[in-house]
Amino acid sequence: VMLVESGGGLVQAGGSLRLSCAASGFTFDDYAIGWFRQAPGKEREGVSCIYYGTQIITYYADSVKGRFTMSSDNTKNTVYLQMSKLKPEDTAVYYCAADAGVYCTILGKLHTEFSSWGQGTQVTVSS
């Protein structure tokens, strides 16, 4: 399993960015694939996740609902995170991660216990 993120950068508050995560070595069936972020001095947190089970279910952290949209293109084995109305507090290194046979949430909250991770891409939102 290999995951490669791209699309990070510097943007002003209120702006938009689209992150991409190119996946290889697996297909999405029965996987959970998520976007996570880690700001300096803070723990890594879940941002969004898609569970590719018998039903495809997308989850979002409360802090990004209505602003971020996660999607995928199975023909390209790529997932995306469209981020809009960005805020300075969205500044972080963003990672994608994947794992087989796991759900996106534990006790209703996005978890970070994924086995495969990308290298991350920096997103900086200036005020």
C-alpha positions as CSV (number, residue, x, y, z in Angstrom):
1,V,0.0,0.0,0.0
2,M,1.4,3.4,-1.0
3,L,-0.3,6.8,-0.5
4,V,1.0,10.0,-2.0
5,E,-0.6,13.3,-1.1
6,S,-0.3,16.5,-3.1
7,G,-2.0,19.9,-3.5
8,G,-1.1,21.6,-0.3
9,G,0.1,25.2,-0.2
10,L,-0.4,28.7,1.2
11,V,-3.8,30.3,0.9
12,Q,-5.6,33.3,2.4
13,A,-8.5,32.8,4.8
14,G,-11.7,32.2,2.9
15,G,-9.9,30.6,0.0
16,S,-9.9,27.0,-1.3
17,L,-7.5,24.2,-2.0
18,R,-7.9,20.7,-3.3
19,L,-5.8,17.9,-1.9
20,S,-5.2,14.7,-3.8
21,C,-4.1,11.3,-2.5
22,A,-2.9,8.8,-5.1
23,A,-3.2,5.3,-3.8
24,S,-1.5,2.2,-5.1
25,G,-1.2,-1.4,-4.1
26,F,-4.8,-1.9,-3.3
27,T,-8.4,-1.2,-4.5
28,F,-10.8,0.6,-2.4
29,D,-13.3,-2.2,-1.8
30,D,-13.6,-3.0,1.9
31,Y,-11.1,-0.2,2.8
32,A,-11.5,2.9,4.9
33,I,-9.6,5.9,3.5
34,G,-9.3,9.0,5.4
35,W,-7.8,12.5,5.6
36,F,-6.2,13.6,8.8
37,R,-4.3,16.6,9.9
38,Q,-1.8,17.6,12.6
39,A,-1.1,21.1,13.6
40,P,2.1,22.1,15.5
41,G,1.8,21.1,19.1
42,K,-1.4,19.2,18.6
43,E,-2.5,15.6,18.2
44,R,-3.3,14.2,14.8
45,E,-7.1,14.4,14.2
46,G,-9.5,13.0,11.7
47,V,-10.9,15.3,9.1
48,S,-12.9,13.1,6.8
49,C,-13.1,9.5,5.9
50,I,-14.9,7.2,3.4
51,Y,-15.8,3.7,4.2
52,Y,-16.0,1.5,1.1
53,G,-18.1,-1.4,2.4
54,T,-21.4,-2.7,1.1
55,Q,-22.4,0.9,1.5
56,I,-20.1,3.8,0.8
57,I,-20.3,6.2,3.7
58,T,-18.5,9.5,4.1
59,Y,-17.8,11.1,7.5
60,Y,-16.6,14.6,8.4
61,A,-15.3,16.1,11.6
62,D,-17.7,18.7,13.0
63,S,-15.0,21.4,12.5
64,V,-15.1,21.0,8.7
65,K,-18.7,20.0,7.9
66,G,-20.1,22.3,5.2
67,R,-16.6,23.5,4.2
68,F,-14.7,20.3,3.1
69,T,-15.8,17.6,0.7
70,M,-14.1,14.3,0.3
71,S,-14.5,12.4,-2.9
72,S,-12.9,9.6,-4.9
73,D,-12.2,8.6,-8.4
74,N,-11.9,4.8,-8.3
75,T,-10.7,4.7,-12.0
76,K,-7.6,6.7,-10.9
77,N,-7.4,5.2,-7.4
78,T,-7.3,8.7,-6.0
79,V,-9.2,10.4,-3.2
80,Y,-9.6,14.1,-2.9
81,L,-10.3,16.6,-0.2
82,Q,-11.9,19.8,-1.5
83,M,-11.4,22.5,1.1
84,S,-13.3,25.8,1.0
85,K,-13.9,28.7,3.3
86,L,-10.5,27.9,4.8
87,K,-9.6,29.3,8.2
88,P,-6.3,29.9,9.9
89,E,-7.1,27.1,12.3
90,D,-7.1,24.7,9.3
91,T,-3.3,25.2,9.1
92,A,-1.7,21.8,9.5
93,V,0.1,19.0,7.7
94,Y,-2.6,16.9,6.0
95,Y,-2.2,13.2,5.6
96,C,-4.2,10.5,4.0
97,A,-4.4,7.0,5.4
98,A,-5.9,3.7,4.5
99,D,-6.7,0.4,6.2
100,A,-8.6,-2.8,5.3
101,G,-11.4,-4.1,7.3
102,V,-11.8,-1.1,9.6
103,Y,-14.5,1.5,10.0
104,C,-13.9,5.2,9.9
105,T,-15.2,5.8,13.4
106,I,-14.9,4.4,16.9
107,L,-17.6,5.3,19.3
108,G,-18.9,7.9,16.8
109,K,-15.6,9.7,16.4
110,L,-13.2,9.6,13.5
111,H,-10.2,7.6,14.7
112,T,-6.5,7.6,13.6
113,E,-5.7,3.9,14.0
114,F,-4.9,3.3,10.3
115,S,-2.0,1.1,9.2
116,S,-0.9,2.9,6.0
117,W,-0.1,6.6,5.8
118,G,1.2,9.0,3.2
119,Q,4.0,11.5,3.8
120,G,1.7,14.5,4.3
121,T,1.3,17.8,2.6
122,Q,1.4,21.2,4.3
123,V,-1.6,23.5,4.2
124,T,-1.1,27.0,5.5
125,V,-4.0,29.5,5.8
126,S,-3.0,33.1,6.4
127,S,-5.3,35.6,8.1
